[in-house]
Amino acid sequence: MTFPASQSKSRRGCWTHAQPGQIIASRTMRDLVVGSGLTFDEQGEMKASGLPGALQYFAVTGAPPGL
């Protein structure tokens, strides 16, 4: 899978905020999975090059059984 340069840079920015074994998600991703049973903890904000303002990011902290 390949991403345009602007998307690739913002994704790499998320990776630098994740701890080993941790899954990081954007606010958009969190909003898209409402009702799935996944739970999230807010981790802060980061600046993504090429995008205005700061982006919130979240750690995935739980999933329903069997997911």
mmCIF file as Biopython writes it, N, C-alpha, C and O atoms, coordinates in Angstrom:
data_model
#
loop_
_atom_site.group_PDB
_atom_site.id
_atom_site.type_symbol
_atom_site.label_atom_id
_atom_site.label_alt_id
_atom_site.label_comp_id
_atom_site.label_asym_id
_atom_site.label_entity_id
_atom_site.label_seq_id
_atom_site.pdbx_PDB_ins_code
_atom_site.Cartn_x
_atom_site.Cartn_y
_atom_site.Cartn_z
_atom_site.occupancy
_atom_site.B_iso_or_equiv
_atom_site.auth_seq_id
_atom_site.auth_asym_id
_atom_site.pdbx_PDB_model_num
ATOM 1   N N  . MET A ? 1  ? 0.846   -1.168  0.000  1.0 0.0 1  A 1 
ATOM 2   C CA . MET A ? 1  ? 0.000   0.000   0.000  1.0 0.0 1  A 1 
ATOM 3   C C  . MET A ? 1  ? 0.894   1.234   0.000  1.0 0.0 1  A 1 
ATOM 4   O O  . MET A ? 1  ? 1.862   1.297   0.758  1.0 0.0 1  A 1 
ATOM 5   N N  . THR A ? 2  ? 0.584   2.202   -0.831 1.0 0.0 2  A 1 
ATOM 6   C CA . THR A ? 2  ? 1.348   3.450   -0.858 1.0 0.0 2  A 1 
ATOM 7   C C  . THR A ? 2  ? 0.411   4.609   -0.574 1.0 0.0 2  A 1 
ATOM 8   O O  . THR A ? 2  ? -0.791  4.540   -0.830 1.0 0.0 2  A 1 
ATOM 9   N N  . PHE A ? 3  ? 0.985   5.670   -0.044 1.0 0.0 3  A 1 
ATOM 10  C CA . PHE A ? 3  ? 0.227   6.865   0.291  1.0 0.0 3  A 1 
ATOM 11  C C  . PHE A ? 3  ? 0.894   8.065   -0.353 1.0 0.0 3  A 1 
ATOM 12  O O  . PHE A ? 3  ? 2.113   8.085   -0.522 1.0 0.0 3  A 1 
ATOM 13  N N  . PRO A ? 4  ? 0.092   9.079   -0.719 1.0 0.0 4  A 1 
ATOM 14  C CA . PRO A ? 4  ? 0.700   10.326  -1.190 1.0 0.0 4  A 1 
ATOM 15  C C  . PRO A ? 4  ? 1.639   10.879  -0.124 1.0 0.0 4  A 1 
ATOM 16  O O  . PRO A ? 4  ? 1.470   10.596  1.061  1.0 0.0 4  A 1 
ATOM 17  N N  . ALA A ? 5  ? 2.602   11.646  -0.530 1.0 0.0 5  A 1 
ATOM 18  C CA . ALA A ? 5  ? 3.629   12.157  0.390  1.0 0.0 5  A 1 
ATOM 19  C C  . ALA A ? 5  ? 3.016   12.845  1.610  1.0 0.0 5  A 1 
ATOM 20  O O  . ALA A ? 5  ? 3.484   12.625  2.727  1.0 0.0 5  A 1 
ATOM 21  N N  . SER A ? 6  ? 1.997   13.662  1.430  1.0 0.0 6  A 1 
ATOM 22  C CA . SER A ? 6  ? 1.425   14.388  2.570  1.0 0.0 6  A 1 
ATOM 23  C C  . SER A ? 6  ? 0.801   13.422  3.574  1.0 0.0 6  A 1 
ATOM 24  O O  . SER A ? 6  ? 0.935   13.629  4.780  1.0 0.0 6  A 1 
ATOM 25  N N  . GLN A ? 7  ? 0.119   12.368  3.106  1.0 0.0 7  A 1 
ATOM 26  C CA . GLN A ? 7  ? -0.474  11.392  4.008  1.0 0.0 7  A 1 
ATOM 27  C C  . GLN A ? 7  ? 0.610   10.564  4.672  1.0 0.0 7  A 1 
ATOM 28  O O  . GLN A ? 7  ? 0.512   10.251  5.858  1.0 0.0 7  A 1 
ATOM 29  N N  . SER A ? 8  ? 1.629   10.212  3.929  1.0 0.0 8  A 1 
ATOM 30  C CA . SER A ? 8  ? 2.714   9.403   4.470  1.0 0.0 8  A 1 
ATOM 31  C C  . SER A ? 8  ? 3.411   10.130  5.615  1.0 0.0 8  A 1 
ATOM 32  O O  . SER A ? 8  ? 3.729   9.518   6.635  1.0 0.0 8  A 1 
ATOM 33  N N  . LYS A ? 9  ? 3.649   11.427  5.455  1.0 0.0 9  A 1 
ATOM 34  C CA . LYS A ? 9  ? 4.312   12.200  6.506  1.0 0.0 9  A 1 
ATOM 35  C C  . LYS A ? 9  ? 3.463   12.247  7.763  1.0 0.0 9  A 1 
ATOM 36  O O  . LYS A ? 9  ? 3.988   12.095  8.866  1.0 0.0 9  A 1 
ATOM 37  N N  . SER A ? 10 ? 2.146   12.457  7.617  1.0 0.0 10 A 1 
ATOM 38  C CA . SER A ? 10 ? 1.315   12.544  8.811  1.0 0.0 10 A 1 
ATOM 39  C C  . SER A ? 10 ? 1.231   11.185  9.495  1.0 0.0 10 A 1 
ATOM 40  O O  . SER A ? 10 ? 1.171   11.127  10.723 1.0 0.0 10 A 1 
ATOM 41  N N  . ARG A ? 11 ? 1.225   10.090  8.736  1.0 0.0 11 A 1 
ATOM 42  C CA . ARG A ? 11 ? 1.206   8.758   9.339  1.0 0.0 11 A 1 
ATOM 43  C C  . ARG A ? 11 ? 2.508   8.486   10.085 1.0 0.0 11 A 1 
ATOM 44  O O  . ARG A ? 11 ? 2.481   7.930   11.183 1.0 0.0 11 A 1 
ATOM 45  N N  . ARG A ? 12 ? 3.640   8.865   9.511  1.0 0.0 12 A 1 
ATOM 46  C CA . ARG A ? 12 ? 4.913   8.661   10.204 1.0 0.0 12 A 1 
ATOM 47  C C  . ARG A ? 12 ? 4.925   9.437   11.509 1.0 0.0 12 A 1 
ATOM 48  O O  . ARG A ? 12 ? 5.497   8.976   12.496 1.0 0.0 12 A 1 
ATOM 49  N N  . GLY A ? 13 ? 4.303   10.610  11.529 1.0 0.0 13 A 1 
ATOM 50  C CA . GLY A ? 13 ? 4.242   11.393  12.762 1.0 0.0 13 A 1 
ATOM 51  C C  . GLY A ? 13 ? 3.541   10.636  13.871 1.0 0.0 13 A 1 
ATOM 52  O O  . GLY A ? 13 ? 3.968   10.701  15.024 1.0 0.0 13 A 1 
ATOM 53  N N  . CYS A ? 14 ? 2.472   9.918   13.547 1.0 0.0 14 A 1 
ATOM 54  C CA . CYS A ? 14 ? 1.776   9.108   14.553 1.0 0.0 14 A 1 
ATOM 55  C C  . CYS A ? 14 ? 2.678   8.020   15.091 1.0 0.0 14 A 1 
ATOM 56  O O  . CYS A ? 14 ? 2.678   7.751   16.292 1.0 0.0 14 A 1 
ATOM 57  N N  . TRP A ? 15 ? 3.448   7.391   14.216 1.0 0.0 15 A 1 
ATOM 58  C CA . TRP A ? 15 ? 4.276   6.269   14.658 1.0 0.0 15 A 1 
ATOM 59  C C  . TRP A ? 15 ? 5.277   6.713   15.719 1.0 0.0 15 A 1 
ATOM 60  O O  . TRP A ? 15 ? 5.587   5.942   16.627 1.0 0.0 15 A 1 
ATOM 61  N N  . THR A ? 16 ? 5.784   7.927   15.626 1.0 0.0 16 A 1 
ATOM 62  C CA . THR A ? 16 ? 6.776   8.365   16.600 1.0 0.0 16 A 1 
ATOM 63  C C  . THR A ? 16 ? 6.157   8.592   17.980 1.0 0.0 16 A 1 
ATOM 64  O O  . THR A ? 16 ? 6.887   8.710   18.964 1.0 0.0 16 A 1 
ATOM 65  N N  . HIS A ? 17 ? 4.833   8.656   18.070 1.0 0.0 17 A 1 
ATOM 66  C CA . HIS A ? 17 ? 4.151   8.863   19.349 1.0 0.0 17 A 1 
ATOM 67  C C  . HIS A ? 17 ? 3.708   7.556   19.986 1.0 0.0 17 A 1 
ATOM 68  O O  . HIS A ? 17 ? 3.318   7.556   21.154 1.0 0.0 17 A 1 
ATOM 69  N N  . ALA A ? 18 ? 3.754   6.448   19.267 1.0 0.0 18 A 1 
ATOM 70  C CA . ALA A ? 18 ? 3.290   5.164   19.790 1.0 0.0 18 A 1 
ATOM 71  C C  . ALA A ? 18 ? 4.390   4.474   20.599 1.0 0.0 18 A 1 
ATOM 72  O O  . ALA A ? 18 ? 5.568   4.524   20.245 1.0 0.0 18 A 1 
ATOM 73  N N  . GLN A ? 19 ? 3.984   3.842   21.670 1.0 0.0 19 A 1 
ATOM 74  C CA . GLN A ? 19 ? 4.875   3.012   22.474 1.0 0.0 19 A 1 
ATOM 75  C C  . GLN A ? 19 ? 4.868   1.600   21.878 1.0 0.0 19 A 1 
ATOM 76  O O  . GLN A ? 19 ? 3.952   1.262   21.128 1.0 0.0 19 A 1 
ATOM 77  N N  . PRO A ? 20 ? 5.858   0.777   22.194 1.0 0.0 20 A 1 
ATOM 78  C CA . PRO A ? 20 ? 5.851   -0.598  21.682 1.0 0.0 20 A 1 
ATOM 79  C C  . PRO A ? 20 ? 4.542   -1.311  22.034 1.0 0.0 20 A 1 
ATOM 80  O O  . PRO A ? 20 ? 4.123   -1.308  23.191 1.0 0.0 20 A 1 
ATOM 81  N N  . GLY A ? 21 ? 3.908   -1.912  21.048 1.0 0.0 21 A 1 
ATOM 82  C CA . GLY A ? 21 ? 2.659   -2.633  21.253 1.0 0.0 21 A 1 
ATOM 83  C C  . GLY A ? 21 ? 1.420   -1.763  21.297 1.0 0.0 21 A 1 
ATOM 84  O O  . GLY A ? 21 ? 0.311   -2.284  21.415 1.0 0.0 21 A 1 
ATOM 85  N N  . GLN A ? 22 ? 1.575   -0.466  21.207 1.0 0.0 22 A 1 
ATOM 86  C CA . GLN A ? 22 ? 0.449   0.467   21.289 1.0 0.0 22 A 1 
ATOM 87  C C  . GLN A ? 22 ? -0.072  0.780   19.890 1.0 0.0 22 A 1 
ATOM 88  O O  . GLN A ? 22 ? 0.702   0.876   18.938 1.0 0.0 22 A 1 
ATOM 89  N N  . ILE A ? 23 ? -1.387  0.937   19.775 1.0 0.0 23 A 1 
ATOM 90  C CA . ILE A ? 23 ? -2.011  1.329   18.516 1.0 0.0 23 A 1 
ATOM 91  C C  . ILE A ? 23 ? -2.498  2.760   18.661 1.0 0.0 23 A 1 
ATOM 92  O O  . ILE A ? 23 ? -3.244  3.082   19.585 1.0 0.0 23 A 1 
ATOM 93  N N  . ILE A ? 24 ? -2.071  3.614   17.743 1.0 0.0 24 A 1 
ATOM 94  C CA . ILE A ? 24 ? -2.461  5.031   17.744 1.0 0.0 24 A 1 
ATOM 95  C C  . ILE A ? 24 ? -3.457  5.272   16.617 1.0 0.0 24 A 1 
ATOM 96  O O  . ILE A ? 24 ? -3.299  4.750   15.514 1.0 0.0 24 A 1 
ATOM 97  N N  . ALA A ? 25 ? -4.474  6.060   16.904 1.0 0.0 25 A 1 
ATOM 98  C CA . ALA A ? 25 ? -5.498  6.380   15.912 1.0 0.0 25 A 1 
ATOM 99  C C  . ALA A ? 25 ? -5.758  7.884   15.903 1.0 0.0 25 A 1 
ATOM 100 O O  . ALA A ? 25 ? -5.602  8.562   16.919 1.0 0.0 25 A 1 
ATOM 101 N N  . SER A ? 26 ? -6.149  8.380   14.764 1.0 0.0 26 A 1 
ATOM 102 C CA . SER A ? 26 ? -6.534  9.790   14.641 1.0 0.0 26 A 1 
ATOM 103 C C  . SER A ? 26 ? -7.964  9.973   15.151 1.0 0.0 26 A 1 
ATOM 104 O O  . SER A ? 26 ? -8.688  9.001   15.364 1.0 0.0 26 A 1 
ATOM 105 N N  . ARG A ? 27 ? -8.355  11.224  15.343 1.0 0.0 27 A 1 
ATOM 106 C CA . ARG A ? 27 ? -9.734  11.520  15.734 1.0 0.0 27 A 1 
ATOM 107 C C  . ARG A ? 27 ? -10.694 11.007  14.664 1.0 0.0 27 A 1 
ATOM 108 O O  . ARG A ? 27 ? -11.759 10.480  14.987 1.0 0.0 27 A 1 
ATOM 109 N N  . THR A ? 28 ? -10.326 11.158  13.402 1.0 0.0 28 A 1 
ATOM 110 C CA . THR A ? 28 ? -11.190 10.686  12.315 1.0 0.0 28 A 1 
ATOM 111 C C  . THR A ? 28 ? -11.432 9.187   12.429 1.0 0.0 28 A 1 
ATOM 112 O O  . THR A ? 28 ? -12.568 8.730   12.308 1.0 0.0 28 A 1 
ATOM 113 N N  . MET A ? 29 ? -10.373 8.422   12.661 1.0 0.0 29 A 1 
ATOM 114 C CA . MET A ? 29 ? -10.526 6.976   12.799 1.0 0.0 29 A 1 
ATOM 115 C C  . MET A ? 29 ? -11.402 6.648   13.999 1.0 0.0 29 A 1 
ATOM 116 O O  . MET A ? 29 ? -12.284 5.793   13.914 1.0 0.0 29 A 1 
ATOM 117 N N  . ARG A ? 30 ? -11.163 7.321   15.107 1.0 0.0 30 A 1 
ATOM 118 C CA . ARG A ? 30 ? -11.986 7.084   16.301 1.0 0.0 30 A 1 
ATOM 119 C C  . ARG A ? 30 ? -13.454 7.355   15.999 1.0 0.0 30 A 1 
ATOM 120 O O  . ARG A ? 30 ? -14.328 6.591   16.407 1.0 0.0 30 A 1 
ATOM 121 N N  . ASP A ? 31 ? -13.724 8.445   15.282 1.0 0.0 31 A 1 
ATOM 122 C CA . ASP A ? 31 ? -15.102 8.794   14.948 1.0 0.0 31 A 1 
ATOM 123 C C  . ASP A ? 31 ? -15.735 7.784   13.988 1.0 0.0 31 A 1 
ATOM 124 O O  . ASP A ? 31 ? -16.937 7.531   14.063 1.0 0.0 31 A 1 
ATOM 125 N N  . LEU A ? 32 ? -14.944 7.213   13.096 1.0 0.0 32 A 1 
ATOM 126 C CA . LEU A ? 32 ? -15.472 6.260   12.116 1.0 0.0 32 A 1 
ATOM 127 C C  . LEU A ? 32 ? -15.860 4.915   12.726 1.0 0.0 32 A 1 
ATOM 128 O O  . LEU A ? 32 ? -16.679 4.194   12.156 1.0 0.0 32 A 1 
ATOM 129 N N  . VAL A ? 33 ? -15.286 4.571   13.872 1.0 0.0 33 A 1 
ATOM 130 C CA . VAL A ? 33 ? -15.567 3.255   14.466 1.0 0.0 33 A 1 
ATOM 131 C C  . VAL A ? 33 ? -16.511 3.341   15.673 1.0 0.0 33 A 1 
ATOM 132 O O  . VAL A ? 33 ? -16.579 2.406   16.470 1.0 0.0 33 A 1 
ATOM 133 N N  . VAL A ? 34 ? -17.233 4.446   15.811 1.0 0.0 34 A 1 
ATOM 134 C CA . VAL A ? 34 ? -18.208 4.580   16.896 1.0 0.0 34 A 1 
ATOM 135 C C  . VAL A ? 34 ? -19.174 3.397   16.837 1.0 0.0 34 A 1 
ATOM 136 O O  . VAL A ? 34 ? -19.669 3.048   15.766 1.0 0.0 34 A 1 
ATOM 137 N N  . GLY A ? 35 ? -19.436 2.788   17.979 1.0 0.0 35 A 1 
ATOM 138 C CA . GLY A ? 35 ? -20.344 1.655   18.048 1.0 0.0 35 A 1 
ATOM 139 C C  . GLY A ? 35 ? -19.667 0.312   17.858 1.0 0.0 35 A 1 
ATOM 140 O O  . GLY A ? 35 ? -20.313 -0.730  17.972 1.0 0.0 35 A 1 
ATOM 141 N N  . SER A ? 36 ? -18.364 0.323   17.568 1.0 0.0 36 A 1 
ATOM 142 C CA . SER A ? 36 ? -17.637 -0.927  17.331 1.0 0.0 36 A 1 
ATOM 143 C C  . SER A ? 36 ? -17.242 -1.630  18.629 1.0 0.0 36 A 1 
ATOM 144 O O  . SER A ? 36 ? -16.929 -2.821  18.626 1.0 0.0 36 A 1 
ATOM 145 N N  . GLY A ? 37 ? -17.258 -0.896  19.730 1.0 0.0 37 A 1 
ATOM 146 C CA . GLY A ? 37 ? -16.807 -1.451  21.002 1.0 0.0 37 A 1 
ATOM 147 C C  . GLY A ? 37 ? -15.361 -1.133  21.319 1.0 0.0 37 A 1 
ATOM 148 O O  . GLY A ? 37 ? -14.892 -1.420  22.421 1.0 0.0 37 A 1 
ATOM 149 N N  . LEU A ? 38 ? -14.637 -0.537  20.364 1.0 0.0 38 A 1 
ATOM 150 C CA . LEU A ? 38 ? -13.263 -0.122  20.633 1.0 0.0 38 A 1 
ATOM 151 C C  . LEU A ? 38 ? -13.278 1.053   21.601 1.0 0.0 38 A 1 
ATOM 152 O O  . LEU A ? 38 ? -14.171 1.898   21.539 1.0 0.0 38 A 1 
ATOM 153 N N  . THR A ? 39 ? -12.300 1.112   22.492 1.0 0.0 39 A 1 
ATOM 154 C CA . THR A ? 39 ? -12.191 2.242   23.412 1.0 0.0 39 A 1 
ATOM 155 C C  . THR A ? 39 ? -10.859 2.946   23.176 1.0 0.0 39 A 1 
ATOM 156 O O  . THR A ? 39 ? -9.880  2.326   22.761 1.0 0.0 39 A 1 
ATOM 157 N N  . PHE A ? 40 ? -10.838 4.244   23.447 1.0 0.0 40 A 1 
ATOM 158 C CA . PHE A ? 40 ? -9.688  5.084   23.156 1.0 0.0 40 A 1 
ATOM 159 C C  . PHE A ? 40 ? -9.381  5.999   24.336 1.0 0.0 40 A 1 
ATOM 160 O O  . PHE A ? 40 ? -10.283 6.408   25.067 1.0 0.0 40 A 1 
ATOM 161 N N  . ASP A ? 41 ? -8.105  6.314   24.514 1.0 0.0 41 A 1 
ATOM 162 C CA . ASP A ? 41 ? -7.664  7.339   25.468 1.0 0.0 41 A 1 
ATOM 163 C C  . ASP A ? 41 ? -6.950  8.422   24.685 1.0 0.0 41 A 1 
ATOM 164 O O  . ASP A ? 41 ? -6.080  8.140   23.860 1.0 0.0 41 A 1 
ATOM 165 N N  . GLU A ? 42 ? -7.330  9.676   24.954 1.0 0.0 42 A 1 
ATOM 166 C CA . GLU A ? 42 ? -6.677  10.797  24.277 1.0 0.0 42 A 1 
ATOM 167 C C  . GLU A ? 42 ? -5.209  10.848  24.691 1.0 0.0 42 A 1 
ATOM 168 O O  . GLU A ? 42 ? -4.889  10.728  25.873 1.0 0.0 42 A 1 
ATOM 169 N N  . GLN A ? 43 ? -4.325  11.024  23.721 1.0 0.0 43 A 1 
ATOM 170 C CA . GLN A ? 43 ? -2.888  11.051  23.982 1.0 0.0 43 A 1 
ATOM 171 C C  . GLN A ? 43 ? -2.276  12.436  23.806 1.0 0.0 43 A 1 
ATOM 172 O O  . GLN A ? 43 ? -1.179  12.695  24.301 1.0 0.0 43 A 1 
ATOM 173 N N  . GLY A ? 44 ? -2.961  13.312  23.117 1.0 0.0 44 A 1 
ATOM 174 C CA . GLY A ? 44 ? -2.436  14.653  22.920 1.0 0.0 44 A 1 
ATOM 175 C C  . GLY A ? 44 ? -2.647  15.128  21.505 1.0 0.0 44 A 1 
ATOM 176 O O  . GLY A ? 44 ? -3.537  14.661  20.794 1.0 0.0 44 A 1 
ATOM 177 N N  . GLU A ? 45 ? -1.809  16.065  21.111 1.0 0.0 45 A 1 
ATOM 178 C CA . GLU A ? 45 ? -1.888  16.647  19.779 1.0 0.0 45 A 1 
ATOM 179 C C  . GLU A ? 45 ? -0.523  16.619  19.136 1.0 0.0 45 A 1 
ATOM 180 O O  . GLU A ? 45 ? 0.506   16.583  19.811 1.0 0.0 45 A 1 
ATOM 181 N N  . MET A ? 46 ? -0.534  16.636  17.817 1.0 0.0 46 A 1 
ATOM 182 C CA . MET A ? 46 ? 0.723   16.719  17.082 1.0 0.0 46 A 1 
ATOM 183 C C  . MET A ? 46 ? 0.515   17.579  15.859 1.0 0.0 46 A 1 
ATOM 184 O O  . MET A ? 46 ? -0.605  17.732  15.372 1.0 0.0 46 A 1 
ATOM 185 N N  . LYS A ? 47 ? 1.586   18.131  15.375 1.0 0.0 47 A 1 
ATOM 186 C CA . LYS A ? 47 ? 1.574   18.936  14.166 1.0 0.0 47 A 1 
ATOM 187 C C  . LYS A ? 47 ? 1.964   18.037  13.005 1.0 0.0 47 A 1 
ATOM 188 O O  . LYS A ? 47 ? 3.000   17.374  13.057 1.0 0.0 47 A 1 
ATOM 189 N N  . ALA A ? 48 ? 1.155   18.007  11.966 1.0 0.0 48 A 1 
ATOM 190 C CA . ALA A ? 48 ? 1.472   17.237  10.762 1.0 0.0 48 A 1 
ATOM 191 C C  . ALA A ? 48 ? 1.873   18.214  9.665  1.0 0.0 48 A 1 
ATOM 192 O O  . ALA A ? 48 ? 1.144   19.163  9.375  1.0 0.0 48 A 1 
ATOM 193 N N  . SER A ? 49 ? 3.009   17.987  9.070  1.0 0.0 49 A 1 
ATOM 194 C CA . SER A ? 49 ? 3.479   18.906  8.027  1.0 0.0 49 A 1 
ATOM 195 C C  . SER A ? 49 ? 2.489   18.912  6.869  1.0 0.0 49 A 1 
ATOM 196 O O  . SER A ? 49 ? 1.991   17.868  6.448  1.0 0.0 49 A 1 
ATOM 197 N N  . GLY A ? 50 ? 2.221   20.094  6.373  1.0 0.0 50 A 1 
ATOM 198 C CA . GLY A ? 50 ? 1.313   20.249  5.250  1.0 0.0 50 A 1 
ATOM 199 C C  . GLY A ? 50 ? -0.148  20.370  5.647  1.0 0.0 50 A 1 
ATOM 200 O O  . GLY A ? 50 ? -0.998  20.613  4.790  1.0 0.0 50 A 1 
ATOM 201 N N  . LEU A ? 51 ? -0.457  20.206  6.917  1.0 0.0 51 A 1 
ATOM 202 C CA . LEU A ? 51 ? -1.834  20.336  7.388  1.0 0.0 51 A 1 
ATOM 203 C C  . LEU A ? 51 ? -1.910  21.471  8.401  1.0 0.0 51 A 1 
ATOM 204 O O  . LEU A ? 51 ? -1.022  21.615  9.242  1.0 0.0 51 A 1 
ATOM 205 N N  . PRO A ? 52 ? -2.972  22.283  8.324  1.0 0.0 52 A 1 
ATOM 206 C CA . PRO A ? 52 ? -3.092  23.395  9.266  1.0 0.0 52 A 1 
ATOM 207 C C  . PRO A ? 52 ? -3.488  22.909  10.663 1.0 0.0 52 A 1 
ATOM 208 O O  . PRO A ? 52 ? -4.264  21.963  10.803 1.0 0.0 52 A 1 
ATOM 209 N N  . GLY A ? 53 ? -2.957  23.553  11.671 1.0 0.0 53 A 1 
ATOM 210 C CA . GLY A ? 53 ? -3.331  23.254  13.045 1.0 0.0 53 A 1 
ATOM 211 C C  . GLY A ? 53 ? -2.762  21.955  13.561 1.0 0.0 53 A 1 
ATOM 212 O O  . GLY A ? 53 ? -1.965  21.290  12.899 1.0 0.0 53 A 1 
ATOM 213 N N  . ALA A ? 54 ? -3.192  21.608  14.768 1.0 0.0 54 A 1 
ATOM 214 C CA . ALA A ? 54 ? -2.725  20.387  15.423 1.0 0.0 54 A 1 
ATOM 215 C C  . ALA A ? 54 ? -3.783  19.293  15.260 1.0 0.0 54 A 1 
ATOM 216 O O  . ALA A ? 54 ? -4.977  19.575  15.154 1.0 0.0 54 A 1 
ATOM 217 N N  . LEU A ? 55 ? -3.326  18.051  15.242 1.0 0.0 55 A 1 
ATOM 218 C CA . LEU A ? 55 ? -4.210  16.898  15.117 1.0 0.0 55 A 1 
ATOM 219 C C  . LEU A ? 55 ? -4.235  16.137  16.433 1.0 0.0 55 A 1 
ATOM 220 O O  . LEU A ? 55 ? -3.187  15.860  17.018 1.0 0.0 55 A 1 
ATOM 221 N N  . GLN A ? 56 ? -5.431  15.801  16.898 1.0 0.0 56 A 1 
ATOM 222 C CA . GLN A ? 56 ? -5.537  14.987  18.111 1.0 0.0 56 A 1 
ATOM 223 C C  . GLN A ? 56 ? -5.244  13.546  17.752 1.0 0.0 56 A 1 
ATOM 224 O O  . GLN A ? 56 ? -5.594  13.087  16.665 1.0 0.0 56 A 1 
ATOM 225 N N  . TYR A ? 57 ? -4.599  12.830  18.665 1.0 0.0 57 A 1 
ATOM 226 C CA . TYR A ? 57 ? -4.394  11.405  18.455 1.0 0.0 57 A 1 
ATOM 227 C C  . TYR A ? 57 ? -4.737  10.652  19.728 1.0 0.0 57 A 1 
ATOM 228 O O  . TYR A ? 57 ? -4.655  11.195  20.830 1.0 0.0 57 A 1 
ATOM 229 N N  . PHE A ? 58 ? -5.124  9.390   19.559 1.0 0.0 58 A 1 
ATOM 230 C CA . PHE A ? 58 ? -5.651  8.561   20.628 1.0 0.0 58 A 1 
ATOM 231 C C  . PHE A ? 58 ? -4.982  7.194   20.620 1.0 0.0 58 A 1 
ATOM 232 O O  . PHE A ? 58 ? -4.563  6.705   19.571 1.0 0.0 58 A 1 
ATOM 233 N N  . ALA A ? 59 ? -4.887  6.584   21.793 1.0 0.0 59 A 1 
ATOM 234 C CA . ALA A ? 59 ? -4.414  5.204   21.902 1.0 0.0 59 A 1 
ATOM 235 C C  . ALA A ? 59 ? -5.636  4.299   21.973 1.0 0.0 59 A 1 
ATOM 236 O O  . ALA A ? 59 ? -6.585  4.595   22.699 1.0 0.0 59 A 1 
ATOM 237 N N  . VAL A ? 60 ? -5.621  3.206   21.229 1.0 0.0 60 A 1 
ATOM 238 C CA . VAL A ? 60 ? -6.668  2.200   21.334 1.0 0.0 60 A 1 
ATOM 239 C C  . VAL A ? 60 ? -6.414  1.433   22.626 1.0 0.0 60 A 1 
ATOM 240 O O  . VAL A ? 60 ? -5.347  0.844   22.796 1.0 0.0 60 A 1 
ATOM 241 N N  . THR A ? 61 ? -7.387  1.434   23.541 1.0 0.0 61 A 1 
ATOM 242 C CA . THR A ? 61 ? -7.166  0.847   24.862 1.0 0.0 61 A 1 
ATOM 243 C C  . THR A ? 61 ? -7.993  -0.398  25.118 1.0 0.0 61 A 1 
ATOM 244 O O  . THR A ? 61 ? -7.769  -1.091  26.111 1.0 0.0 61 A 1 
ATOM 245 N N  . GLY A ? 62 ? -8.935  -0.695  24.255 1.0 0.0 62 A 1 
ATOM 246 C CA . GLY A ? 62 ? -9.744  -1.883  24.476 1.0 0.0 62 A 1 
ATOM 247 C C  . GLY A ? 62 ? -10.536 -2.252  23.247 1.0 0.0 62 A 1 
ATOM 248 O O  . GLY A ? 62 ? -10.826 -1.413  22.393 1.0 0.0 62 A 1 
ATOM 249 N N  . ALA A ? 63 ? -10.885 -3.536  23.172 1.0 0.0 63 A 1 
ATOM 250 C CA . ALA A ? 63 ? -11.673 -4.049  22.070 1.0 0.0 63 A 1 
ATOM 251 C C  . ALA A ? 63 ? -12.656 -5.082  22.613 1.0 0.0 63 A 1 
ATOM 252 O O  . ALA A ? 63 ? -12.378 -5.725  23.625 1.0 0.0 63 A 1 
ATOM 253 N N  . PRO A ? 64 ? -13.793 -5.246  21.957 1.0 0.0 64 A 1 
ATOM 254 C CA . PRO A ? 64 ? -14.741 -6.250  22.409 1.0 0.0 64 A 1 
ATOM 255 C C  . PRO A ? 64 ? -14.161 -7.657  22.210 1.0 0.0 64 A 1 
ATOM 256 O O  . PRO A ? 64 ? -13.321 -7.853  21.332 1.0 0.0 64 A 1 
ATOM 257 N N  . PRO A ? 65 ? -14.591 -8.624  23.001 1.0 0.0 65 A 1 
ATOM 258 C CA . PRO A ? 65 ? -14.102 -9.995  22.846 1.0 0.0 65 A 1 
ATOM 259 C C  . PRO A ? 65 ? -14.289 -10.491 21.410 1.0 0.0 65 A 1 
ATOM 260 O O  . PRO A ? 65 ? -15.319 -10.243 20.785 1.0 0.0 65 A 1 
ATOM 261 N N  . GLY A ? 66 ? -13.294 -11.183 20.909 1.0 0.0 66 A 1 
ATOM 262 C CA . GLY A ? 66 ? -13.385 -11.759 19.579 1.0 0.0 66 A 1 
ATOM 263 C C  . GLY A ? 66 ? -12.981 -10.828 18.459 1.0 0.0 66 A 1 
ATOM 264 O O  . GLY A ? 66 ? -13.004 -11.229 17.295 1.0 0.0 66 A 1 
ATOM 265 N N  . LEU A ? 67 ? -12.611 -9.601  18.772 1.0 0.0 67 A 1 
ATOM 266 C CA . LEU A ? 67 ? -12.204 -8.664  17.713 1.0 0.0 67 A 1 
ATOM 267 C C  . LEU A ? 67 ? -10.721 -8.665  17.568 1.0 0.0 67 A 1 
ATOM 268 O O  . LEU A ? 67 ? -10.183 -7.943  16.729 1.0 0.0 67 A 1 
#
